[in-house]
Amino acid sequence: MLEYIGPALGLLFNLENFLWMNLGVFIGSVFAAIPGLTVILCVILFLPFTYKMTAIPGMMFLLGIYCAGGYGGSVSAILINTPGTPHAAATMLDGHPLSQKGRTKAALKIALYASTFGGIFSALMLLFLGPQVAEVAASLGTAEYFMVCLFGLTIIAGVSGKSMIKGIIAACLGLLISCIGSDPMTSYDRFTFGVSRLYLGLDLAICLIGLFALVEVLAKAEKKPDALHLDTSKIKDDGVITKEEYRRMIRPAIVSSIIGVVVGIIPGTGASEASWFSYDRAKAMSKHKEEFGHGSVEGIAAAESANNAVTGATLIPLLTMGIPGDGTVAIMLSALMINGLNPGLSLFTTQGDIMYAIMIGLVFVNLFMFLQGRFLTNLFAKVVSIPQEILTPIIVIFCFAGAYSVNKNYFDVGVALIFGIVAWLLRKLDMPPVPILLGMVLGEMTETNFRRALLLSNGSPKIFVSSIYCLIFIALIVLAVGTIIRSKLKEGKSAH
């Protein structure tokens, strides 16, 4: 590790990296502050910009968007009781009531401090745990990798959406889409229907523009635009946080950061699960349970530190095994691979200086998020009230420009449009899009390792129970499925 620190700092400390880092933080904060514009949408729209960059500035830009998105969602949650991103919903429970008490600036400061703490904690965990996990991952064979992929797909299918069955169908649809193109082992074409452009498969970035960005435009077109008139004068309070409140924030922030890291490492989970679980834990541990839901500083600190602690942790399985911790970092995988950075132990040995530059850079991303949050909060607050009729055409332009710019052809624009229409139809059927994304990302890896394992064992399925790692992942899959079914049954009973 130490031999890479010096070269990594040399690669990181240049003006270009810090400019892209700050631009990413600013864009992420603005996007996340606007209700309905998610972080994953923002990353998809700006991903094509990174294709012309080298690895470090490209990743710094995307990580800036990703981390700032964790904090930006709290701005609208606190100000107008509407979470800018889904994972800010837990923040809203206490952030808005505290704002109504005339302490808007204090609520925003608590959210910012907790987000920064969780983000830096997560970045340090990535820095120290990432190389260790990569060493373990290097000892895994094809059968073990297949079980890891299967575990990731199981979790994803279960936690996305209200119906586990629909989640599994969506994940299978993603796997099917990943099969379009040439067979990874024989190079025969499949599902191309005579279209030569499909032989190399579908570009992930183009599919995602339709799957997550264009579908939002179609969904907004069906609704009457909401005009949000925000009175920014209410954030003119002194923003004072007492010593007692700071003391009460420490414990939930630490516990929630640990929860966020653990949740982030598990493939398929994400910031929403971490923030709700942490909020529940903070309430259970608090001596002031009666304040929760009425402006509790502990509630805000728990939710915000947890959803930002997920950011670095989701990169651990991504960088070490190529399995994304959540949907947003799945998109970053293409930004890595276009620069020849293939996840695994080799990434930390042959490209160690670049990896450590990215991991150390994540600490600075969170520091810049803190500085921008301190000095630009009023600007982020005003962004909340931008009319949808202005935003929607801008998003459409970005979508088509981004789809065209990847390979500079109109065929890709048509693919993005088709995926947008398909995603709109799937939304009508309540099919979650995230399992489709992860199915597409993990498809080739799952298939290749499954087929290689069977070739090595002459077709015997016993290879999937031949090692301790395989048995561990089988146990985890069974435990995950059992837990998901139990939670779904419990939700069904509470609904009745």
N, C-alpha and C positions, 0 to 999 in steps of 0.2 A: 504493500500500500504506500509506504513512505517514498519509495523510489518514483512513484507517479505524481506525487503532490507538487513537486517543483515544476516539472514540465506542464502539468495541468493548469497551474496558476499562470504560467507564461502564456498559455493558449487562451485562458479566460480573460485576463486583464488587458483588453484592448477596447477602444472606443466603440467599435462596431457592435460588439456583444452587448455592451451596456445600453446602447441606443435601442437595439431591438428588444432587449429585456424590458426597458421602460415603456416602449411603444406597446408591447404585448400586455403589460400590466394595465396600461391606460385603456386599451381596447377591451380587455376582459372585464374591467370594472364597469365601463360604460354599458357594454352588452348585457352583463348580468343584472345591472340595476333596472333594466327595462323589462317589465313583466312580459313573459311570453317568448323572450329571446334567450335561449339556453346557452350554456357554455359549449356544449357539444356542437351546436349550430355555429357558433362563433369560430371554433377550431376548424370546422369543415370549410367555412367560407374563406378562411385565410390560409388554409393548408397549401393551396397551389403557389402562394407567394414564396414558400420555403423551398420549392423545388429548384430554384436558381441559387439558393444559398448553400454554404457549406454546413456541416453537421452542427457545430456549436451555436452559431447565431440563429440557425433555424429552430433548434430545440429550445434555445433561450426565449425566442419569440413565442413559441407555442406554450411553453411552461409558464410564461408570464400571463398569457390569456387564461390558462387552466387554473393557476393559483389565485389570480385576482378575481376570477369568476366565483370562487368560493366565498370571498368577502362581499363582492358587488351585489349579490342577491339579497344580502341583509339590508341594503339601503332602502329598497322599496318595501321590504317586509316591515321595517321599522316606521317608515314615513307614511305609507298609505295602506298598511295591513294587507298587502298583496306581495307574496314572495317573488322576487325576480327570477329565481331558479328553484326547482323542486326541493333541494336540500336546505333552503332557507325557511321552509315552512315551520320548522321547530323554533327558529329564532323569532318568528312572527308572534308566537304565543305570549312571549314576555316583552319583546322589543317594542311592539306597538302600544301595549298598555303603559309602558314606561314613558314612551313619547307623549301619550295623552296626559300624563301627569306633569307635562312641561319640562321633561328631561330628555328631549330628542337628541341633543348633542352628546349627552352622557351615554345614551343607549348606543349611538353610532361609535363612540370611542371604545366602549366595552367590546362591541362586536369586532372592531379593528384590532384591539390588543389581543383578544382571544384568538382571532384568525391568524395573526402574526405568530403567536406562541405555538399554536398547533402546526402551522406551516413549517417553522424552523425546526421544531421537534421531529416532524416527519422527514424533513430533509436530512437531518443528522442520522436518523434511523436508516435511511437509504444509503448514506455514505458508509456506515459501519456494517450494516447487515447485507447489503447488496453483494459485495464480493464473497461473503461467506455462503450465501444461498447459491451463488454461481458455482462454487466448488462442489456443493452437494448436487446441483443440477448436472454437473459434468460426469457424475458417477451413474446417472440414469441411462438405461438402455431404451430401445425402441418401444418395448412393452410398457415400461414405466412412463414414458412420455405420452403414450396413448391413454393411459389411465389418468394422467394429469389433465390432458385435454378433455377427457370424458367427465372428470370431476368439475372442471370449469364450465362445461356446457350444461351440466346438471344444475349447478348453482344458478347460472344465468337464467335458464328456463324456468326455474322455480321462483326466483325473486322478482322477475319482471312481469308486471301486470297482475290482475286479480285472479286469473285462471292459470293453473299450472299446465293444464292440457294445451291451452293456447300458447303458452310460453314454449312448450316442447315443440309444437307445430312450427312456431316462428323460428326456433333454433334449427330445426330440420330444413326449413325453407332456405335459411342462410347457408347450410351445408350443401344443399342442392345447387344454389347459385355459384358456390365456390368450385363446383365440378365443371362449370362451363370453360371450355378451352381445351388445351392438350392434356392428356393423361400424364401425371408427374413421373410415372415409372416406365411407360411404354411410348409416350409421345403421340399416341393416336388421338385424333380430335374427337370430342364428344359434346353433344348439345350445341353444336355450332350451326346446324341447319344450313350448311353450305355458305355461310357468311365468313369470308376469310378473315375479316377484322376480329372475329371472336376467337380465333385460334390461340391467341396469347392470353385469353381470359378477359374478364372485365376489370377495369381499373377501380380499386377500392374507393379512391377519392371521388371519382365521378358518380359511382353508385350512391355514396353517402350524401352527395349534394341533392340527389333526388329523394333519398330515403328520409333525410332529416331536415333539409332546408326548403326545397320546393313544396313539400307537403305542408309545411307551416304556412306558406303563402296561400295554398289552396284552402287550408282550414280557416285562415283569417278572412278569406274572401266570402266565406259563408256567414260570418258574423258581422253584426253592426259594430263599427269601431267605437271603442270606449274613449271618451275624452277625459283625461286625468288632469285636473287643475290643481296643482300643488302650491300651497302657500309656503314658500321657503322661509318666511319670517319666523316660523316656529322652530327653526334650528339655530336661533340666535341666543339660546340660553347659555349660561356660563360653562356647562359641560363638566362641572366639578364632580369627581368621584371620590368619596370619602375613603380614609384609611381602612375603616371597617369593611367597606364594600370590596376594596382591593384584597383584603385578607380572605374574605369569603369566596372570592373568585379563584384563588390559587388551587384549592383542592379539586373542584370540578374541572378546571382547565387541564390539570395534570392527568387525572383519571380519564377524561374524555379524549385527550391526545393519545393515550395508550390504546383506548378502544378504537379510535380512528385508524391507528396504524395496523392493528390486528385485523380490522374489517377490510382495510385497503389491500392487505396482502392476499386475502381470499378472492380468487377470480370471480368476477360477475357481480360482486356486491358493490357498494359505492357510498357516496357521501350522504345520501338520504337515509340509508339504513343506519349509518354511523351516528348521524345527528339525532335521530329519534331514540336510538338505544342509549346514547349518552345523556340525553335529556331525561329519560326515564330513570337512569342510574343516579343522576345528580339530584333528582327529586327524592329518590329513596334515601339518599345519604344526608340530605339537608336537614338542618335543625329549624328551618323556616319554610316548611312545606306549604304553608298557607299562602305564601307570596307567589308561588308558581302559577302562571296564568294571569297574574295581576301586576307584572313588572319586576320579576325576580332577576337580579344581576347574575345569580348563579345559573339560571336557566339560559340566559343569553350566552354566557361564557362557555357553558357545556356544549351547546349546539354549534357555536361558531368554531371552537377549538377542534371539535370532532370532525366537522366537514372539511376543514383545511388540513387536518392531520392525515387525511386519506390521500392527499395529493402525492406526496413522496412515496408512500407505501405502495400505491398502485403501480409504480414504476419498478418495484422489486421483481415481481414475477414477469413483467414485460422485458426488462433488460437481461434477466438471467435465463428465462426459458421461452421467451417470445409469446407468453400468455398474458394478455392485458388484464389488469385489475378491474378496470371498468371501461365503458364505451368510449369515453373521451381519449384515454391513453391508447386505445386500440387504433385510433386514427393516427396517433403519433408514430406508430410502428412504420408506416409507409415513409414518413419523413426520415427515419433512421436508415431504412433499407435502401432508399434512393441514393444514400451516401456510402453504400457498401457496408453498413454496420449491421451485421446479423446477430441477434441476441444469443447469449450463451457465455460460457467461461472464456472462450476465445476473445470475446469482446473486451473482457477485463485484462487479458494478457497481451494480445496483439495491439489493441486500441485503448490501452489503459489510461493514457494521458487524456484522450478525448472523453472517455467515460467519467473520469474524476473531475474534469473541467465542467461537465454537465451537472454532476451531482453537487459540486461545490457551488456552481452557479445557481442552483435551486435555493440555496440559503440567501443569496443576494436578491433573488427574485422576491422572496418574502420580505426582505428589508426594504426594497423599493416599493412594494405594495403598502408597507406601513407608512413610508414617507408620502406617497401620493394620497393615501387615505387621510393623512393628517392635514394636508394642504389643499386638497381638491375635493373634499367632501361636498361642499356647496355646489360645485359643478356637476358631480355625479347625481346629486339630488334633483337638479333641474332637468337632467336627462330623462328622468322618470316620466315627465309629462310630454315627451315628444309624441305627436299624433301618429297613429298607426298608418294613416293614409300617406304619410311622408316616408315612413320606414319601409313599408311593403315594396314599393317600386325599387328602392335602393337594394333590398335583399334580392329581388329578382335579377337585377343587373349583375350583382356579385355572383349569383348562382350560375348564370349562363356564361359570364366572362371566365369564371373559375373552371367550369367544365370544358370550355374551349381551350383555355391556356395550358391544360395538362399535356395534351398531345397535338394541340393546334389543328383540330379537325372538327367538323360539324357532326360527325357520327357520334362523338362523345356527348354532344349537347342533346342529341336525340335519346341516347341511353339515359342521361340524367332525367329527361322529361318523362320517359317511360317509367323509371323508378319512382318518380314523384307521383304519377297517377296510381301505380301499384300500391305505394305506401298510403295514399289517400283512401283507397279501397280497403286496405288492411286495417286502417284506423276505424273505418265504419264497422268493421267486424271485431273491434276491440283487440286486435292483435298487436302486441308490443313490438316496437322496432329494434330495441337493443339486442334481444336474442338473435335477430337476423344479422345484425352487424357482427356480433361475436362469432356466429356460425360461419360467416364469410371469412373472418380473420383466422379462425382456428381450423377451417375446413381442410386445407391442404395438409397441414401438420397432422391433424387427426387421421386422415386417410393414409398418408404416407407411412406413418409409424405403425398403424394397424396392419397394413399390407406387408411391410418389412418384417414385422414380428412374426406373422404367419409364414412368411418365406423361410425365416431362420428356423422355425420349429416344424417345417414340413407340413404346415396346415393344422398343427395341434394347438387347440385353445389353452392348453395347460401352461403355455408360456406367460399368460396373463395372471397366473397365480404362483409364478416360479420364484419371486423374490419378496423380501420383506417390504420393499417400497410399494410393490403392486398390492400386497395385502393391506397395507396402511391406507392406500387410496381407495380400495374397495370398501373398507370400513368407513372411510370418510364419505364416500358416495351414498352408502346405505344410511349413515347417520344424517346426511344432508337431506336425502329424499324423505326420511321419516320426520325430520324436523319441519320441512316445508309442508308435508301433508297434514301434520298436526296443527300447524299455524293456520293453514287454509280452512281446516275443519272448525277451528276455534273462531275464525273470522265469520264463517257461515252461521255458527250458532249465535254469535253476538248480533249478526244482521237480523236474525229472526227474533 
